Amino acid sequence: MPLEFEAIDAESGEFGYTEDRYGPLLGQFNAILDGHETGQLSDAKYLAALQELLAQAPDFIDAQTQIAF
């Protein structure tokens, strides 16, 4: 699986990889992020939702980085 990292500025960046592998998870992932940012998901529910994604795809780096953050 090719993985790329693009630096946006000195403090942020984004991972990139083929949509065929993680495309279906990206919608779920973005919904989890939005839910947390808007206060609909508590920290505990946010982490639990990310863990559920990782159960489906343990090498989904976006979820790993959010948990580490």
Residue frames relative to the residue before (quaternion, step in Angstrom):
aa qw qx qy qz dx dy dz
M 1.0000 0.0000 0.0000 0.0000 0.00 0.00 0.00
P 0.3068 -0.7472 0.5551 0.1986 3.60 -0.64 1.02
L 0.0585 -0.7832 0.6190 -0.0036 3.53 -0.98 0.91
E 0.0751 -0.7887 0.6100 0.0144 3.53 -0.94 0.96
F 0.1526 -0.7521 0.6289 0.1250 3.55 -1.25 0.46
E 0.1187 -0.7906 0.5994 0.0400 3.56 -0.81 1.04
A 0.3107 -0.7377 0.5722 0.1783 3.57 -0.73 1.08
I 0.2761 -0.7644 0.5645 0.1442 3.56 -0.79 1.07
D 0.7473 -0.1519 0.1052 0.6382 3.54 1.04 -0.86
A 0.7783 -0.3623 0.2285 0.4591 3.60 -1.25 -0.18
E 0.7838 0.3366 -0.1657 0.4948 3.60 1.13 -0.52
S 0.7977 0.2357 -0.1424 0.5365 3.62 1.16 -0.02
G 0.0385 0.7709 -0.6346 0.0401 3.49 -1.33 0.41
E 0.2542 -0.7634 0.5668 0.1772 3.54 -1.26 -0.08
F 0.4159 -0.6765 0.5531 0.2520 3.52 -1.21 0.66
G 0.0907 -0.7856 0.6095 0.0552 3.54 -1.13 0.63
Y 0.1310 0.7639 -0.6228 0.1068 3.56 -1.08 0.80
T 0.7048 -0.4862 0.2990 0.4212 3.53 -1.23 0.25
E 0.5227 -0.6622 0.4573 0.2813 3.55 -1.03 0.90
D 0.5991 0.5978 -0.3774 0.3757 3.60 1.04 -0.64
R 0.6820 0.4826 -0.3008 0.4599 3.59 1.05 -0.58
Y 0.8357 0.1713 -0.0547 0.5189 3.60 0.81 -0.96
G 0.3164 0.7905 -0.4780 0.2155 3.58 1.24 0.04
P 0.6899 0.4790 -0.3026 0.4506 3.63 0.80 -0.89
L 0.6827 0.4913 -0.2928 0.4547 3.61 1.08 -0.61
L 0.5638 0.6435 -0.3879 0.3428 3.57 1.11 -0.58
G 0.6326 0.5248 -0.3342 0.4612 3.60 1.02 -0.72
Q 0.6508 0.4996 -0.3044 0.4839 3.57 0.98 -0.86
F 0.6511 0.5305 -0.3086 0.4465 3.55 0.93 -0.92
N 0.6788 0.4862 -0.2889 0.4684 3.57 0.88 -0.93
A 0.6284 0.5235 -0.3352 0.4676 3.60 1.05 -0.69
I 0.6312 0.5196 -0.3268 0.4741 3.59 1.04 -0.75
L 0.6527 0.5059 -0.3143 0.4682 3.59 0.91 -0.90
D 0.6653 0.5030 -0.3034 0.4608 3.58 0.89 -0.93
G 0.6459 0.5318 -0.3173 0.4465 3.57 0.97 -0.84
H 0.6724 0.4815 -0.2928 0.4800 3.56 0.99 -0.78
E 0.6705 0.5130 -0.2992 0.4448 3.58 0.91 -0.91
T 0.7229 0.4203 -0.2417 0.4923 3.60 1.08 -0.68
G 0.5554 -0.6416 0.3769 0.3712 3.58 1.27 0.00
Q 0.4676 0.6799 -0.4460 0.3467 3.59 1.24 0.14
L 0.7428 0.2728 -0.1775 0.5851 3.58 1.21 -0.48
S 0.3882 -0.6892 0.5619 0.2420 3.57 -0.87 0.96
D 0.6883 -0.4574 0.3455 0.4446 3.57 -1.25 0.20
A 0.6622 0.5142 -0.3081 0.4496 3.59 0.93 -0.90
K 0.6821 0.4658 -0.2904 0.4832 3.61 0.92 -0.86
Y 0.5967 0.5635 -0.3421 0.4576 3.57 1.11 -0.69
L 0.6916 0.4644 -0.2771 0.4789 3.58 0.82 -0.98
A 0.6322 0.5271 -0.3310 0.4614 3.59 1.03 -0.76
A 0.6538 0.5068 -0.3131 0.4666 3.60 0.97 -0.82
L 0.6420 0.5047 -0.3222 0.4789 3.59 1.01 -0.76
Q 0.6349 0.5239 -0.3256 0.4652 3.59 1.01 -0.78
E 0.6181 0.5336 -0.3416 0.4653 3.60 1.05 -0.71
L 0.6347 0.5121 -0.3309 0.4747 3.59 0.98 -0.76
L 0.6750 0.4976 -0.2956 0.4576 3.56 0.95 -0.85
A 0.5761 0.5614 -0.3821 0.4549 3.58 1.16 -0.46
Q 0.6715 0.4806 -0.2840 0.4874 3.58 1.12 -0.68
A 0.7998 0.0294 0.0404 0.5982 3.56 1.02 -0.85
P 0.2287 -0.8411 0.4745 0.1229 3.60 0.21 1.27
D 0.7317 0.4053 -0.2512 0.4870 3.60 1.11 -0.47
F 0.3590 0.7165 -0.5070 0.3172 3.61 1.21 0.49
I 0.3012 -0.8327 0.4405 0.1475 3.53 0.07 1.39
D 0.5913 0.5854 -0.3790 0.4050 3.61 1.04 -0.64
A 0.6763 0.4731 -0.2940 0.4821 3.58 0.92 -0.86
Q 0.6174 0.5468 -0.3397 0.4522 3.57 1.04 -0.77
T 0.6914 0.4771 -0.2966 0.4543 3.59 0.86 -0.89
Q 0.6274 0.5257 -0.3483 0.4567 3.62 1.03 -0.64
I 0.6400 0.5061 -0.3260 0.4775 3.59 1.00 -0.76
A 0.6744 0.4926 -0.2974 0.4627 3.59 0.96 -0.83
F 0.6209 0.5556 -0.3386 0.4372 3.58 1.11 -0.67
